[in-house]
Amino acid sequence: ENTAQQSQPPPGYLRIKLQGGLRNTAGVGARVVVSTAGRKVTLEQMPTRGFQSSVDPVMVIGLGEVAVADTLSVTWPSGKVSILANVPCKQTLVIREADAREPGPGRQEGATIFAKVEGRLDYQHTENTFVDFDRERLVYQMLSTSGPPAAVGDLNGDGLEDVWLGGSAGSSGTIFFQNSTGTFTRSEQPALALDRDSEDTDIVLGDLDGDGDLDAVVASGGSEFGLGAPALRDRAYLNNGKGDFTRLLGTDLDRVNEITSSLVLADWDNDGDLDLFTGSRMVPFAYGMTPGSHLFLNDGSGRLLERTADRASLLSGIGMITDAVALDYDGDRDQDLVLVGDWTGILILENHDGVFSLSENELSGYRGWWNTVYCSDIDQDGDPDLVVGNHGLNSRFKVNEEQKLGLFVGDFDSNGSVEPVYALNQKGNWTPLALRHDLIAQMPGLKKKFLKYADYNNLALHEVFGKEALAKSVRLEANYMATSVVENKGNGRWQLRPLPVEAQFAPVYAISSLDYNKDGVSDLILAGNLFEVKPEAGRYDALLGGVLLQGKGNMQFEAVPYLQTGLTKVLAARAIRTIDVARQKFLMVTANQDSLTLYSQPE
């Protein structure tokens, strides 16, 4: 007979068994806080501890000599709260979510800032079947799920805003015309159907040919296609004024086959027509190698002629660009460029009479995994500021003063193709992050060198590949992962500040600004997530449907509790747009492999 508890009575403890709702009976994700005199203990209900590993879902909190806990609170994933006071120790508590209450005094259940609107625009994005890891075994996240992009504008000249949504490879883009009733009707566009093989990664609208209607340029990208594939050609479409589009052929766009991620229409040379920048994401089958981005000038008729060599030669090696935006940051009445990308800083390209050069400033030193850049006068001082979406701070890929993240790209097995090897630098030594089986799948010749996992474990990078091979490789580094706001201080000076922690839970891919509470201060809404991630890195899904940041002035922000926002649906958001529907402002959110969502904004 075990008499240990009688001979040595255990100290104070509480065993807590949570009973959640129907879809989460164990209350996974709930936060339990036990408060005693001068001490607070916090536990989260997360039984899973790793691959095929779990613990008892009954939580145990040790309290030492405490006989009675002052308070015990449970915050459930639904936002409800259970609170117990003066809780005797040495017992097992069963706490039910059904008995919990709504948080906050006077809060009405279901009352949110944004309300989902049904029945106006019916669209479901379908991603084509493709697994990046089958081709590039050493990358940690898929790059082929960057859509759908979205653009909003009056496409048929009836004074109502319409919607253009990009398609995945094998599915054409889609145009929806808004009706007078505030609903949307899909428009058949034969020109788009002919280009269904391409993966749409960005869409920009503007009057290319000067006839007074909105034309379009659509970026072709994704990582499915090989070098020089026709499906990688970006496409310009001309509007007949009634919303019928035909592809514009015979421009220099037809001669460029890049994995394009971003487009910017602006008048680079100040001649009164719209020109084009195209940002390239990566070299096909060679992640980490630098692709070429491009600058095109308009001849006035809509024909786009490449002028990269004489106007922006630095674009040939600028980096793996993920997004770009035009702005006049220095007030000289021409359009400059801001570029962000993988393993790059925030790059400011200054326009001098249509010729671009890199502006030397502190932003280029913040090298991250940037996904998107948004431009607006956030502080309302008359010059443009930036909000930049990064990888975030909630993954295994962390950087700080003592730890660097690197990418070494080279032909390490001498087979004619390059391999991207992620590595971590701690105390001056680079160590590979790749698991042994992934490394051998990419470079089978290493199997004889590392017959066992123990042979590979904790080796430095030069011990795996040799110092000579590393010296020949391309090395990229990241030193900053936080999604941030960038204040334009004038005179070419910028100040970068990380946004609140709620904006760092997952990669941010979509950003917009608004003044939801009508206090005259700009607020921000951010969304993102990425599900197609290797198991050892874990999928990035903690942003839920979006984050609303209330502006407090002086470029300071505070997160609004997500249950109050109404943006609670977990999705992989890719674009946020504001659209006027039936004389009312709506937020439109597109998501990969999901339906389009419309939210009404507060009046």
C-alpha positions in Angstrom: 0.0 0.0 0.0 1.3 3.4 -1.0 1.1 5.7 2.1 3.4 8.4 0.9 0.7 11.1 1.0 -0.1 10.2 4.6 3.5 10.1 5.9 4.5 13.2 3.9 1.4 15.3 3.1 1.8 17.2 -0.2 2.1 21.0 -0.2 -0.8 23.1 -1.4 -2.0 22.4 -5.0 -5.0 22.7 -7.2 -5.9 20.2 -9.9 -8.1 21.8 -12.6 -10.1 19.9 -15.1 -11.6 22.1 -17.9 -14.8 21.2 -19.7 -15.1 23.3 -22.9 -17.7 23.6 -25.5 -18.7 21.1 -28.2 -15.8 21.8 -30.5 -13.1 22.1 -27.8 -14.1 19.8 -24.9 -10.7 19.9 -23.2 -10.6 23.7 -23.3 -7.4 23.8 -25.3 -6.0 27.3 -25.4 -7.7 28.4 -22.2 -5.6 30.5 -19.8 -5.7 29.8 -16.1 -4.4 32.3 -13.5 -4.3 31.6 -9.8 -3.5 34.5 -7.5 -2.4 34.3 -4.0 -0.9 36.9 -1.7 2.0 38.4 -3.6 2.1 35.6 -6.2 0.5 34.8 -9.5 0.7 31.5 -11.4 -0.4 31.3 -15.0 -0.9 28.2 -17.1 -2.3 27.7 -20.6 -4.1 24.5 -21.5 -1.9 23.1 -24.2 -1.5 19.3 -23.7 0.5 18.8 -26.9 4.2 19.0 -26.2 5.7 17.9 -29.5 5.6 15.2 -32.2 3.4 12.3 -30.8 3.7 13.8 -27.3 1.1 14.9 -24.9 0.4 15.3 -21.2 -2.7 14.8 -19.0 -5.2 17.6 -19.8 -5.9 17.9 -16.1 -3.8 20.9 -15.0 -1.8 20.9 -11.7 -0.7 24.1 -10.0 1.6 23.8 -7.0 1.0 26.5 -4.3 3.5 25.5 -1.6 2.2 26.4 1.9 -0.8 28.3 0.7 -4.1 26.9 2.0 -6.6 29.1 0.1 -6.0 30.8 -3.2 -7.4 34.4 -3.4 -8.7 34.0 -7.0 -8.8 31.6 -9.9 -9.7 32.8 -13.3 -10.1 31.0 -16.6 -10.1 32.9 -19.9 -11.6 30.5 -22.5 -10.7 30.7 -26.2 -14.3 32.0 -26.9 -13.4 35.0 -24.7 -15.7 34.0 -21.9 -14.3 34.2 -18.3 -14.8 32.0 -15.3 -13.8 33.5 -11.9 -13.6 31.8 -8.5 -12.7 33.5 -5.2 -11.3 32.1 -2.0 -10.5 28.7 -3.4 -9.4 26.0 -0.9 -6.3 24.1 -2.0 -5.7 20.4 -2.2 -8.7 19.6 -4.4 -9.7 18.9 -7.9 -11.9 21.5 -9.6 -14.1 20.9 -12.6 -14.7 24.3 -14.4 -17.2 24.4 -17.2 -17.2 26.9 -20.0 -21.0 26.7 -20.1 -21.1 28.5 -16.7 -18.7 31.2 -17.7 -19.7 34.8 -18.4 -19.0 37.3 -21.1 -16.0 39.6 -20.4 -16.4 43.2 -19.5 -19.3 45.0 -17.8 -22.3 45.5 -20.0 -20.8 43.8 -23.0 -23.6 42.5 -25.2 -23.0 39.0 -26.6 -22.3 39.2 -30.3 -21.8 43.0 -30.5 -18.7 43.7 -32.5 -17.0 46.6 -34.2 -17.2 44.9 -37.6 -20.0 42.8 -38.8 -19.8 40.1 -41.5 -22.0 40.8 -44.5 -23.6 37.9 -46.3 -25.2 37.6 -49.8 -23.5 40.4 -51.7 -20.4 38.9 -53.3 -20.0 35.1 -53.7 -16.4 34.1 -54.3 -14.4 31.1 -53.2 -10.6 31.0 -53.9 -9.3 27.6 -54.9 -5.6 27.0 -54.8 -4.0 24.7 -57.4 -2.4 21.5 -56.1 1.3 22.0 -55.8 3.8 21.2 -53.0 6.9 23.4 -53.0 8.7 21.0 -50.7 8.7 18.3 -53.4 10.9 20.6 -55.5 12.8 22.6 -52.9 13.2 20.3 -49.9 15.2 22.7 -47.7 12.7 25.7 -47.6 10.4 25.9 -44.6 7.3 27.5 -46.1 5.6 27.4 -49.4 5.8 30.3 -51.7 3.0 29.2 -54.2 0.1 30.3 -52.0 0.4 34.1 -52.2 -3.0 34.7 -53.8 -5.6 35.9 -54.3 -4.7 39.5 -55.0 -7.6 42.0 -55.3 -8.2 45.4 -56.9 -11.1 47.8 -56.5 -12.3 50.4 -59.0 -15.1 51.5 -61.4 -14.4 49.1 -64.2 -17.5 49.6 -66.4 -18.0 53.4 -65.9 -21.3 53.3 -64.0 -20.0 55.2 -61.0 -20.0 52.0 -58.7 -16.9 50.3 -57.5 -16.2 46.9 -58.9 -13.8 44.1 -57.9 -11.1 42.3 -59.8 -9.8 39.1 -58.1 -6.8 37.1 -59.2 -6.9 33.4 -59.9 -4.5 30.5 -59.1 -2.7 28.6 -61.8 -5.3 26.8 -63.8 -8.1 29.2 -62.7 -8.7 32.6 -64.4 -9.0 35.9 -62.7 -12.6 37.1 -61.9 -14.3 40.4 -62.3 -17.4 41.3 -60.4 -19.6 44.3 -61.3 -21.5 46.0 -58.6 -25.2 46.5 -59.1 -27.3 49.4 -57.9 -28.7 47.1 -55.2 -25.2 46.6 -53.6 -24.8 43.1 -54.9 -22.2 41.9 -57.3 -22.5 40.0 -60.6 -19.6 37.9 -62.1 -18.6 39.2 -65.6 -17.5 36.7 -68.3 -14.1 37.8 -69.6 -12.7 35.7 -72.5 -9.3 37.4 -72.3 -8.8 36.4 -68.7 -10.0 32.8 -69.5 -7.2 32.5 -72.1 -4.6 33.4 -69.5 -5.8 30.9 -66.8 -2.5 29.0 -66.8 -0.8 31.9 -65.0 -0.8 32.4 -61.2 -2.0 35.9 -60.4 0.0 37.5 -57.7 -0.9 41.2 -57.9 -3.3 43.4 -59.8 -3.1 47.2 -60.4 -5.7 49.4 -62.1 -5.0 52.6 -64.0 -5.6 54.4 -67.3 -2.7 53.1 -69.4 -3.9 54.4 -72.8 -5.3 57.8 -71.7 -8.9 57.1 -72.8 -10.4 57.9 -69.4 -11.2 54.3 -68.2 -9.4 51.9 -65.9 -7.1 49.4 -67.5 -5.2 46.7 -65.6 -1.9 45.0 -65.2 -1.8 41.5 -63.6 1.4 40.0 -62.2 2.3 36.3 -63.0 4.1 34.5 -60.3 4.0 31.4 -58.1 6.8 28.9 -57.7 5.2 26.2 -60.0 6.8 27.3 -63.2 10.3 26.8 -64.6 12.7 29.4 -66.0 11.3 31.1 -69.1 7.8 29.6 -68.8 5.2 31.6 -70.9 2.9 31.5 -67.9 5.3 33.8 -66.0 4.7 36.8 -68.4 3.0 39.7 -66.7 -0.1 40.9 -68.6 -1.6 44.3 -69.5 -5.4 44.5 -70.3 -7.1 47.4 -72.0 -10.7 48.4 -71.1 -13.2 49.4 -73.8 -14.9 51.7 -71.3 -17.7 49.2 -70.6 -15.7 46.7 -68.6 -14.7 44.4 -71.4 -11.0 43.7 -71.3 -8.6 42.6 -74.1 -4.9 41.7 -73.6 -2.4 44.3 -74.8 0.2 42.5 -76.8 3.4 43.8 -78.4 4.9 45.4 -75.3 8.1 44.6 -73.5 6.1 42.8 -70.8 6.0 39.9 -73.3 9.7 39.6 -73.2 10.1 39.2 -69.4 9.4 35.9 -67.7 10.0 36.4 -64.0 8.2 35.2 -60.8 6.6 38.6 -60.2 5.3 39.4 -56.8 4.3 43.1 -57.0 3.3 45.8 -59.4 3.3 49.6 -59.1 1.7 52.0 -61.6 3.0 55.6 -61.3 4.3 58.3 -63.6 8.0 57.8 -63.1 9.2 60.3 -65.7 6.5 63.0 -65.1 5.3 63.0 -68.7 1.6 62.6 -67.8 1.1 58.9 -68.3 1.3 55.8 -66.1 4.5 53.8 -66.1 5.1 50.4 -64.4 7.5 48.7 -61.9 7.5 44.9 -61.6 9.1 43.3 -58.5 10.5 39.8 -58.8 10.1 37.3 -56.0 12.6 34.6 -56.8 14.5 32.7 -59.4 12.7 29.5 -60.5 14.0 26.4 -58.7 16.7 28.5 -57.0 15.3 30.2 -53.9 17.9 32.6 -52.4 19.4 33.7 -55.8 18.6 37.2 -56.7 16.1 37.7 -59.5 15.8 40.9 -61.6 13.1 43.4 -61.1 12.1 45.8 -63.9 11.0 49.4 -64.8 8.8 50.1 -67.8 7.9 53.5 -69.3 4.7 54.2 -71.1 4.9 55.6 -74.7 1.5 57.3 -74.2 -0.5 54.7 -76.0 -0.3 52.0 -73.3 2.8 50.3 -74.7 5.2 49.6 -71.9 8.9 49.8 -72.9 11.5 48.4 -70.6 14.0 51.0 -69.3 15.6 49.2 -66.4 19.1 49.4 -67.8 19.3 53.2 -68.1 16.7 54.3 -65.5 17.1 51.8 -62.6 20.0 49.5 -63.2 20.2 48.7 -59.5 17.0 46.6 -59.9 18.9 43.8 -61.5 20.3 42.8 -58.1 18.0 44.5 -55.6 16.8 41.3 -53.9 13.9 38.9 -53.6 11.1 41.5 -53.7 7.7 40.7 -52.1 6.0 44.1 -52.3 6.4 47.7 -53.4 4.7 51.0 -53.1 5.0 54.4 -54.8 5.3 57.6 -52.7 6.8 61.1 -52.8 8.7 60.8 -49.6 10.9 63.8 -50.1 8.3 66.3 -51.4 10.0 66.9 -54.7 6.9 66.2 -56.7 8.0 62.9 -58.3 7.2 59.4 -57.4 9.8 57.4 -55.4 9.7 53.7 -54.7 9.7 51.6 -51.5 10.7 47.9 -51.8 10.6 45.1 -49.3 11.4 41.5 -49.6 12.9 38.3 -48.2 16.2 38.8 -46.5 16.2 42.5 -47.5 16.0 45.8 -45.7 13.3 48.4 -46.3 14.7 49.9 -49.5 13.9 53.5 -50.5 14.6 54.2 -54.2 14.8 57.9 -54.9 13.6 59.3 -58.2 15.8 61.9 -59.9 14.0 63.0 -63.1 13.0 59.4 -63.9 16.3 57.8 -62.8 16.4 55.8 -59.6 19.1 55.4 -57.0 19.2 53.8 -53.5 18.6 56.3 -50.7 21.1 55.7 -47.9 19.2 55.5 -44.6 18.8 53.4 -41.5 15.9 51.4 -42.9 18.0 49.3 -45.3 19.7 47.8 -42.2 16.5 46.2 -40.9 16.7 42.9 -42.9 13.7 40.7 -42.4 11.3 38.4 -44.1 9.1 41.3 -45.2 5.8 40.4 -46.9 4.0 43.6 -47.6 4.3 47.4 -47.3 1.5 49.9 -46.9 1.7 53.7 -47.4 -0.5 56.3 -45.7 0.0 59.6 -43.8 -0.5 57.7 -40.5 0.4 60.7 -38.2 -1.4 63.2 -40.5 1.6 65.6 -40.7 1.5 65.9 -44.5 4.1 63.3 -45.5 3.7 59.6 -46.2 4.5 57.0 -43.6 4.8 53.2 -43.9 3.4 50.1 -42.2 5.4 47.0 -43.1 4.3 43.4 -42.5 7.1 41.0 -41.5 7.4 37.4 -40.4 6.5 38.2 -36.8 7.9 37.0 -33.5 6.0 33.8 -32.9 8.0 31.1 -34.7 11.2 29.2 -34.3 13.0 31.7 -36.6 14.1 34.2 -34.0 16.8 36.8 -34.2 18.4 39.1 -31.6 21.8 40.6 -30.8 23.2 37.1 -29.9 21.5 35.1 -32.6 21.5 35.6 -36.3 19.5 33.8 -39.0 21.2 33.1 -42.3 20.7 31.5 -45.7 23.6 30.0 -47.6 22.9 29.4 -51.3 25.3 27.4 -53.4 25.8 24.2 -55.4 27.0 22.3 -52.4 26.8 18.9 -54.1 28.2 20.0 -57.5 25.3 18.7 -59.5 24.6 22.0 -61.4 21.7 23.3 -59.2 21.8 25.4 -56.1 20.6 24.5 -52.6 19.3 27.0 -50.0 20.6 26.1 -46.6 19.1 27.8 -43.5 21.5 28.3 -40.7 21.7 29.8 -37.2 24.6 31.8 -35.8 25.2 31.5 -32.1 28.5 32.6 -30.5 30.0 33.1 -33.9 29.3 29.6 -35.3 26.9 28.9 -38.2 24.9 25.6 -37.7 22.5 24.2 -40.2 18.8 24.2 -39.4 17.8 21.5 -41.9 17.0 18.1 -40.5 19.3 15.3 -41.6 16.7 13.5 -43.7 15.7 16.7 -45.5 19.3 17.5 -46.3 20.0 14.0 -47.6 16.8 14.1 -49.7 18.1 17.3 -51.4 21.7 16.1 -51.5 21.8 12.3 -51.5 25.6 12.2 -51.6 25.7 13.3 -47.9 24.1 10.0 -46.8 27.5 8.2 -46.7 29.0 11.1 -44.6 26.2 11.1 -42.1 24.9 7.5 -41.7 23.3 8.4 -38.4 21.5 11.4 -37.0 24.1 11.5 -34.2 26.8 12.0 -36.9 25.1 15.1 -38.1 23.8 16.6 -34.8 25.4 19.9 -33.7 27.9 20.1 -36.5 28.9 23.5 -37.7 28.0 24.5 -41.3 31.7 24.3 -42.5 31.9 20.8 -41.1 29.0 19.7 -43.3 29.9 21.4 -46.5 33.5 22.5 -46.2 35.0 26.0 -45.9 35.7 26.3 -49.6 32.1 25.6 -50.6 30.8 28.1 -48.1 33.2 30.7 -49.3 31.7 30.3 -52.8 28.1 30.5 -51.6 25.8 33.5 -51.5 25.0 34.4 -47.9 21.9 36.3 -46.8 21.1 37.4 -43.2 18.0 38.5 -41.4 18.2 40.5 -38.2 14.7 41.9 -37.7 11.4 40.0 -37.7 8.8 42.4 -36.2 5.9 43.9 -38.1 6.5 47.7 -37.8 5.3 51.2 -38.4 7.8 53.6 -40.0 7.4 57.3 -39.4 8.6 59.8 -42.0 10.5 62.4 -40.0 11.3 64.5 -43.1 14.6 65.4 -44.8 15.2 61.7 -45.6 15.0 60.5 -42.0 12.8 57.7 -40.8 12.0 56.1 -37.4 10.9 52.5 -37.2 8.9 51.2 -34.3 7.6 47.6 -33.8 3.8 47.3 -33.5 2.2 45.8 -30.4 2.8 42.1 -29.7 -0.7 41.2 -31.1 0.6 42.1 -34.5 3.6 39.8 -34.1 1.7 36.5 -33.7 2.0 35.4 -37.3 3.3 36.7 -40.7 1.3 39.8 -41.9 0.3 39.9 -45.6 -2.4 42.5 -45.7 -2.6 46.0 -44.1 -5.1 48.9 -44.3 -5.8 52.0 -42.3 -9.1 53.6 -41.1 -10.5 55.6 -38.3 -13.0 53.1 -36.9 -13.9 55.1 -33.7 -14.0 58.5 -35.4 -11.5 60.1 -33.0 -9.4 61.7 -35.8 -6.5 59.3 -35.2 -5.5 56.7 -37.8 -6.1 53.1 -36.8 -4.6 50.0 -38.5 -6.0 46.7 -39.5 -3.6 43.8 -40.3 -4.2 40.2 -41.4 -2.1 37.3 -42.6 -1.2 33.7 -41.5 0.4 31.0 -43.6 -0.7 27.4 -43.2 1.7 25.6 -45.7 4.7 25.3 -43.4 6.9 22.3 -42.6 5.8 20.4 -39.4 9.1 21.2 -37.6 8.3 24.9 -38.0 4.6 24.7 -37.3 1.9 26.5 -39.3 1.5 30.2 -38.7 -2.1 30.8 -37.8 -2.3 32.9 -34.6 -3.5 36.1 -36.2 -7.0 34.6 -36.6 -9.1 36.8 -38.9 -7.2 40.0 -38.3 -5.8 42.5 -35.8 -7.3 45.9 -35.1 -4.8 48.4 -33.7 -6.3 51.6 -32.3 -4.2 54.7 -32.8 -3.3 56.6 -29.7 -1.4 59.4 -31.3 2.3 59.9 -31.8 2.5 56.7 -33.9 1.5 54.6 -30.8 -1.0 51.8 -31.1 -3.0 49.5 -28.9 -4.6 46.2 -29.9 -8.4 46.0 -29.6 -9.5 42.6 -28.0 -10.2 40.4 -31.0 -13.6 39.3 -29.8 -14.7 42.9 -29.9 -13.5 43.3 -33.5 -15.6 40.6 -35.1 -12.5 39.5 -37.1 -12.4 36.0 -35.5 -12.5 33.6 -38.5 -9.1 31.9 -38.8 -8.0 32.4 -42.4 -4.9 33.0 -44.5 -5.6 36.6 -45.5 -3.9 38.0 -48.6 -5.5 41.4 -49.2 -7.6 44.0 -47.4 -9.4 46.6 -49.5 -11.9 49.3 -48.6 -14.9 49.4 -51.0 -18.0 51.6 -51.3 -21.1 49.4 -51.5 -24.5 51.0 -51.7 -23.2 54.3 -50.2 -21.6 52.4 -47.3 -18.0 51.6 -46.5 -17.1 47.9 -46.4 -13.9 46.1 -45.7 -13.1 43.3 -48.2 -10.7 40.5 -47.1 -9.5 37.9 -49.5 -7.9 34.7 -48.2 -6.1 31.7 -49.8 -8.2 28.7 -50.3 -11.2 30.4 -48.7 -14.2 32.6 -49.4 -14.1 36.4 -49.8 -15.4 38.2 -46.7 -17.1 41.6 -46.5 -17.4 43.4 -43.2 -19.5 46.5 -42.6 -17.7 49.3 -40.9 -19.0 51.4 -38.0 -21.1 54.4 -39.0 
